[in-house]
Amino acid sequence: MNKKLYIGNLPYSVNDSMLGEKFASIGPVASAKVITDRDSGRSKGFGFVEMESEDDAQQAIEKMNGVDMDGRQISVSEARPPAPRDSRGGGGGGGFRGGGGRGPR
């Protein structure tokens, strides 16, 4: 069963394939994804690696956490499930009510 890892403090120059190659030295990598900004396409400095086995994932945490990658010490931990999203739909809050702030004269 695949095990997903969170990789933090990544250099902004790292892409998906570079991240996957780094972790392939530990064991087979099912996927590697650097998270990028939707508008600029620039890395947000973190990503996820999915290892093919639980043992390889544990070894990756032990061996890769704190390792230097292009001058930055990466952090490696087990990925947590995403927080549930608010189901209220869009458009909540922050509206403009108008009114000039002056009362009648």
N, C-alpha and C positions, 0 to 999 in steps of 0.2 A: 504494500500500500504506500502511495506517495505521501511525503511529509513536507509541508510548506514552511519555509524559513523566511524571517524578516531580516533584511540586510540594511543597516543604517549607516549614515556618515559616509556614503559613497562619494568619490570624486565626481564632479560634474561631467568629466570627460568619458566616463564609463558608459558603455552601451550594453544591450542585451547579450550579445555574443561574448563580449569580454567578461561579463559577469558569469555566464555559464561556463566558460573555459576555466575561470579561476576555481570554481567549485568542482569541476570535473576531475580534478586531481584527487579528490576525496572518494568519489564514486559516481555512478551514472546520474546525470541530471535530466529530469523529465522536462523542466522548463525554467527559464530565467527571464525576468522582466524588470527593467528599470522604469520606474514611474516618472512620467514626464508631464510638464505643464500643458494643459489643453490648448492654450492660446499660442505660447511661444515655442513649444516643442522641446524646451530645455529640461534637463533632468532636475528632479526635485531633491536629489541626493539620497534616495532610498529605493529599494526594490525588493523583489521576492525571488527566491530560488526554491524549486520543488525537487527534492531528492527522491529517488525511486525506492529507497528503503528507510525504515526507521533508524536502523543502525548507522547508515551513512549520514543521515540528518544529524544524529547525536554527535558523530565524529566531526562533522562540519562545524557544529556549534563549538565544540571543544578546541578544534585546531585553528579555526578561522576567526573567532572572536578576538578582536584586538590586533589583528594582522594589519600591517601597513600596506595600503594600496594607493600608489601615486601620492604619497605624502600624507595620507589620512588613515587613522586607525578605524577600521570598519567594525561595526557591532553586528553580531549574529545571534539571533534568538528564534525560538519557535514562534511562528506567526499566530496571532490571535484572530478569531473570527471577526469579521467586520461588525461594528455596532449597528443595531437596527436603525433604519432610517425613519424619520418622522412621516407618518402616513396621512398627514393633514392635506397633502397636495401643495401646490405652489401658491404664491401670492400672500403668504401670511405675514402680517405686520409691516411697519415701515411706511405707511401711506402718508400722503400730504393732505391735510384737511382744508387748506386754503385759509381764507380770512386774513385780512391785512393787519390784525393786531390792534386796530383802532376801533374804538366804540363810537356810537352815534354822537353827533355834536349838537 
